[in-house]
């Protein structure tokens, strides 16, 4: 009986709009559809796959759309999400390296250490002012960019490990609030655990090998399936679920 009640909740959510008004077939908002249910895109006038969203910048329907990145001049989605996350990781590593090679001379300049300043004049081949400007600029730039990119990279690592995109994170928050109001617990239907979620994006290689730059295509389908983890026993993959 409890399972049937949960199924009725899911069915009701998939046939009404966010305001509780019955919706015409094919026009249900993505947040109200089932996790593996196809819809209709009113912009492209075509079928809309699960986890797909229309990008208003590129004017295209994007699988597993996360966001449009102005720094990459491209939308981040299924085909390039791993590249984007690795871009953040390696930029953060580069900024750490930049801070590591400038922190000592930066602190020396700030403390007016004459010996270190003399060494800097030899290294830069220029006067004290030029050396100070170069060191301060490099350290501040690497530190500020590194902190910003590390925070953004940490956020996306969290999304990878929890099996969701940025758009789905906010959608899941809404569904979680709805389930709580009904006295149920919401479960992200795409979440297969940290290990399998990581493998869904980065593949089955060792994590240290998986983060190396490569041009290999995405290792899995846009939404998780039992084939994503052949070494583990099969489980029922229905969702979304209100337990």
N, C-alpha and C positions, 0 to 999 in steps of 0.2 A: 504493500500500500504506500509506503513512504517513497519508493522508487517511482511509482505511477504518479504520485503527487509532484515529484521533481520534474518528470517528463511533461506534465501539464503546465508547469511554470515556464519551462523552456519553450513549449509550443506557443503559449500565450505571448511570450516576449517576442517571438519571431513573427507574429501576425499583427502586431500593433506598433504604432509609432511611439516616439519618446514621450508623447503627450497622452498616450493611452487611447488614441483614436484608431480604429481599424484602418489598415492601409491596403491599397490596391495591390494585387499580385505584381511582383517585380519592382515595386517602388519603395520597399521597406528600407529604412536607414541601416547602414552596415552594423551599427551597434545593436540593432534589434534582430538581426539575422542570426542563424546558427553559425558556429565557427567554420563549418565545412559546407555551408550553403551558398550557392551561386546567386547573384543578384543581377540587376540591370543598371547600367551606367547611363544617366540621363544626358551626360555630356558627349560621350562617344556613340551613344545609341546602340550599344552592344552589350554582350554579357560581361558581368563583373565577377571575377574570381574571388574566392575567399582571401582575405587579407590585402586585397587590392584597393587602391585609392586613386582618384584623379588628381594629377598635379596641374595646378592652374598656371604654372610658369612655363613648363614644357608642353602643356596641353596634351598630355598623354596619360593613359591609365597604367599605373605602376604597381607591379606585384610587390607585396611586403614594403610598401612605401613607408619611409621613416620621416624624411623631411627634405626640403630643397636646400642645398648647401651653396651659398653665394661664393664661397672661396674656391669651390671645385667647379662652379658654373654647371652644376648637374644635380639631378635629383638622386637621393640615396635610397636604394631599394634592394630587391632580391639579388640582382646581378652584381652589384658593387658594394654591398654592405660590408663584407669582410675587408675589402680594400680600404674603405673609409675608416673602419676601426683600426686597422694596421697603420694607416696614415697618422691617426692620432697617437698611437703608441710610439711610433718611431720619431715623430716630431717631439714628443715629450722626452724621449731618450736623448735626442740631439740637444734639447734645451738643458737637460741635466749635465751633459758633457760641456756645454758652453759655460754653465755656472761653475763647474768643477775647475776649469782651466783659468777662470778669471776671479774667483772668490778671494784667493790669497792676495794678488796684487790690488784688488779692489779694496780690501780691508787695510792693506798697507798704505794706500793712497789716502784713505779716509783717516788713518791715524797719523798721517804726516811722518812716516818712517823714511828717513833720508837714505838709508842704505838700500831699501827696496826700490825707492824712486830712482836711484842711480842705476840699478840693474834694469829697470824698465826703460830708461833712456837708451841704454845699449841695445836692448831687445827691439824696441820700436824704431830705433835710428832717428829719433826726433826729440824734441824738447819735452820738458815736464808737462806742459799744458796739453800737448797733442797726445802724449801717452795716457794722461789722466782721462781725457775725453774718450779715447778709444776703449779703455778698460771699463769705465763707468757705463758707457753706452752698451757695450756687449753684455756686461753682467745684468744690467737692469732689463734689457730686452729679453735675454734668455730666461731670466727669472719670471718676469711678468707673463710672457707667452707660455712658458713652461707650466706655470700654475694654472692658467686658463685652460690650456689643452689637457693637462692632467685631470682636471675636474671633469671636463667634457668626456675624456676618454674613460674615466672611471664610471661615469654615468652609462656609457654605452656598453662597457663590460658588464655592468649590472643588468642591462636589458638583455644582453646575450645569455647570461646565466639564468635569467628568469623567463626566457622564451617569449619576448614581446618586443614590439617596436615602440618608438616614442608616442605615436598615435594610439597604439593599442594600450599603452600604459594609462593614458587618461581615460580611454574607453573602459578599461578594466576597473578603474577607480569608480566610474559611474555604475557599472554592473555590480560592483562590490557593495555600494551603498544601497542599490535596489534589493539585493539579496538580503542584506542586513535588515532592511525595513520589513521584509517578509519573514524574518526569523530563520533564514538559511545562510549558508556559507558559500561564497563564490569561489570557484576553482578555475584558474586560467586553463582553457582546453589545450593550449599549445605548449604548456609547461610540462616537460618530461624529466625534470630534475637537472641539476647543474651540469652534470657530465654529458648527458644526451643533448641538452640545449647547446652546449659548447660545440659538440660534434656536428650539430645541425648547421652551424655557421662555418666552423673551421675544419671540419672533417675528422677522420679517425687517427691522424698522425699524432705523434707526441706533441704536447703543447709548445715546447721550445722550437720544434720544427714547423708547427702550424703557423707560428707568428712570423716566420721568415717571408720576405717578399716573394711573391710568385704570381703567375698569370693563370693558374688553374681555375676552372669554372667553379661555381657553387657546388658543394658536395651533396646537397640534398634537394628535395622538392621545396617549393615555397612554403608549404605548411607541413608539419611533421607527420610521418607515417611510420608504420611498424618496420618498414625496410630501412629506416634510418639507423636502427640498432639491431642488426641481425644476430648479434651475440647475446642478446637478452631475450627472455621469454616474452611472447606476445601478450599484450594487454588490450582491454577494451578501450578504444580511443574516441569515445563519444564526448561531446561537449557542445556549448558550455554547460557546466554542471552546477546545479545548486544542491548542495549536500545537506 
